[in-house]
Amino acid sequence: MKILFDTNVVLDVLLDREPFSEIASQLVSLAEDSTIKGVLGATTITTIFYLATKVAGKEKAKEEIKKLLTIFEISPVNRIVLEEATKLDFNDFEDAVLHESAKYSGVHGIVTRNSGDFKKASLSIYSPEELYKILQSVEDQSC
């Protein structure tokens, strides 16, 4: 299963935001061990770098980005993605760009804590808890 992680889920892990960090960390671990194919939008990387630089400095931000790049595939943001995003009736353009980037990369769904931001999505949208339960039931069935 190929899943795009919304920026908020990654930030939950990196910033240890309770009570969200535990389930988000479990999902990142599943991407790390290739149980799922984790994908990040290119804009997620730039946003995380910006925020991490403000909190921890440039060198620490670079370290965190390098770690993410070893775990996740990166979904591009190019002209096609941006043009398609402008056609969507999303409230937030950034979410529209992530959605179209995910579609362009052939993901099965998006995991986010803000499912309301993706009401008009054509992809499956999962909360971290929903996705984890689905992955657990698939794993249980394969045993």
N, C-alpha and C positions, 0 to 999 in steps of 0.2 A: 504494500500500500504506500503510495506516494502522497505525502501531506505537506502543505505549506503552513509554516508556523507564523502566525501574526506576530507583529513586533511586541505586543503586550505580553505574550506568553514567554518569549525569550527574556524580556526585561524582568519578568517575575523570577526567573532563575538567577539572572546576573545580579539583581538587586535584593535577592532573598526576600521578596515581598510576601509576607504572611497575610492570609492563609493560603495563598495561591502557589507559593514556590514548590511545595512538596509534589503536587501532581504534575506541575510543569517540568520539574526536574526528572520525574519518572518518564515523561514523554521524550525529553531530550536524551535520556539514557537509552530509550528504545531506538532512537535515531542513531545514536553513537554505536550501538551494537548491531546496527543494520536490520533490526526487526522490522522497522519501517524505513522508508527512504524520506528523510527530512529535507525540506526545501525552505530557503529563506529568500524573500524578495531582495533585490539589490538595494532598494530603498531602506529596507530594514537594517542592512549593514551600515549604511551611512548614518541613519538615525541613532543606532546604538553607539557608533564611534563618537558622534557628537556628544551624546549624553554621558558616555563613559569618560570622555576627556574632561568634561565639566566636573565630574565627581572624583575621578581617580588620576587624572593627568594623561598626557598623550601616550607615554610609553605603556602604561597599564591598559589603556584603550586598545593599542595595537596588539598587545598580548591576547586580549579577549577576542578581538576580531580574528586573529590567527587560529585560536581554538575553535571558533565557530566555523571557520573555513575548512577545518579538518573533519567536522561532523556533518555539515550541511552542504547540499548542492545549492547553487545560487540561480535563482530564476531572474532572467534579464528584464530590464526595463529599456525598451527600444521604441522606435517610432511607431511600429504597429501596435504595441501594447498601449502607448499613450493615446493614439488615435482611437482605439477601441474603448479605452476608459472614458474618453470624452462623450461617447455615445450612451453611457450608462446613466441611469437616474439614481445614483448613490448620493447621499448627503455629503460625504467626504470624498474628495477626489483621490486622496492617498489610498483609501480603501478600494476605490474603483481600480486604481493602478495595480494594487496587490492582487485583486481578483483577476484582472486580465493577464497579469504576469503569470499567475498560477495556471490559468487556462492555456496560455502559450507554452508552458512547460509540461503540460499533460498530467497535472496532479489530480488525485481523486477527491481531494477536499482541502478545506482550510480549518485549522484549529485556532480558535480565538476566544477570549473572554467577553468580547463585545459582539455577540451574534446579531444584535440589533443593527449594527453597522452594515451587515451583509444581508439584509432582508430581501433584497432584489437579486441575490446571487443566483447564478445558474449552476454553481458547484455545490457540493454538500458542505455544510458548515457545521462544525462540531465544537462543543465546549470541551475544555481539557478533560473533564470528568467523563463526558459521553464517549470521547475517542478512546480513553483508557479502558472503559468498560467493553467497548467493541473489540479492542485488541486483546483483552483478557479472554473474552468469550471465543474468539478465533483460536487463540493459543490453547484454551481448554479443549476445544473440539479436535485439534490436531494431535493431542496427546493420547 
